[in-house]
Amino acid sequence: MTEEELNTQLYERMFEEQEHFHDELLGMSPQDILDNAYKYVMREDLLLSLEYHDLSEKQCRALLKSETPLADLFERWENHEGGHMEEVWDVIQCHANEIIREDFLRSRRKER
């Protein structure tokens, strides 16, 4: 099997896994759906990443050993200590600073 075929097989398995999770969510109460919203979105992002990137043959074969590679990857993501919250904070600060700058420039124009 070629590297491309392995990437396709992995993506399709993970896509089916996500479809099953989606169907499970639809049978849940609204509160349970909200409680699982982050999980659903992050799993979608993991799938999206596979659409734009290819893994090596060895990487695909390693992930295909699992019956639930998407669940495994989400669990790894959930336990990952990354900079996500720092990025969120950076966006908040940058947006606030842009508003302050725009207000400052607007007030300077009015003074003229």
C-alpha positions in Angstrom: 0.0 0.0 0.0 1.4 3.4 -0.9 1.8 6.3 1.5 -1.1 8.1 -0.1 -3.4 5.1 0.3 -2.4 4.8 3.9 -3.1 8.4 4.6 -6.5 8.0 2.9 -7.2 4.9 4.9 -6.3 6.6 8.2 -8.4 9.7 7.3 -11.4 7.5 6.4 -11.2 5.5 9.6 -11.0 8.7 11.7 -13.8 10.3 9.7 -16.0 7.3 10.4 -15.1 7.5 14.0 -16.1 11.1 14.1 -19.4 10.4 12.3 -20.2 7.8 15.0 -19.4 10.3 17.7 -21.6 12.9 15.9 -24.5 10.5 15.9 -24.0 9.7 19.6 -24.1 13.4 20.3 -27.4 13.9 18.5 -28.9 11.3 20.9 -27.7 13.2 24.0 -29.4 15.8 26.1 -28.6 19.4 25.2 -26.5 19.7 28.4 -24.5 16.6 27.4 -24.0 18.0 23.9 -22.6 21.2 25.4 -20.4 19.3 27.7 -18.9 17.5 24.7 -18.7 20.5 22.3 -15.0 21.0 22.9 -14.3 17.4 22.3 -16.2 17.5 19.0 -14.6 20.6 17.8 -11.0 19.5 18.6 -11.6 16.1 16.9 -12.8 18.0 13.8 -9.6 20.0 13.9 -7.6 16.8 14.1 -9.4 15.6 11.0 -8.9 18.9 9.3 -5.2 18.7 9.9 -5.0 15.4 8.2 -6.8 16.9 5.2 -3.9 19.4 4.8 -1.0 17.3 5.8 0.3 13.8 5.0 2.0 11.5 7.4 4.8 9.1 6.5 4.0 5.5 5.8 5.4 4.5 9.2 3.3 7.1 11.0 0.2 6.0 9.2 0.8 2.4 10.0 1.5 3.2 13.7 -1.8 5.1 14.0 -3.8 2.5 12.1 -2.8 -0.1 14.7 -5.5 1.5 16.9 -9.2 0.8 16.4 -9.9 4.4 17.5 -7.0 6.6 16.3 -9.1 9.8 16.6 -10.0 9.1 20.2 -6.4 8.4 20.9 -5.2 11.6 19.3 -7.9 13.6 21.2 -6.8 12.1 24.5 -3.2 13.0 23.6 -4.3 16.5 22.7 -6.3 16.9 25.9 -3.3 16.0 28.0 -0.9 18.2 25.9 0.5 21.2 27.7 0.5 23.7 24.8 0.3 27.4 24.4 -3.4 27.6 23.4 -4.5 29.8 26.3 -1.5 32.1 25.8 -2.6 32.5 22.2 -6.2 33.3 23.3 -4.9 35.9 25.8 -2.6 37.4 23.1 -5.7 37.8 20.8 -7.6 39.5 23.6 -4.8 42.0 24.3 -4.0 42.7 20.6 -7.7 43.4 19.9 -8.0 45.7 22.9 -4.8 47.5 21.9 -6.1 48.0 18.4 -9.2 49.6 19.7 -7.2 51.9 22.0 -5.0 52.9 19.0 -8.0 53.6 16.8 -9.6 55.7 19.5 -6.4 57.6 20.0 -6.0 58.3 16.2 -9.7 59.3 16.0 -9.3 61.8 18.9 -6.1 63.3 17.3 -8.0 63.8 14.0 -10.8 65.6 15.9 -8.2 67.9 17.5 -7.0 69.2 14.2 
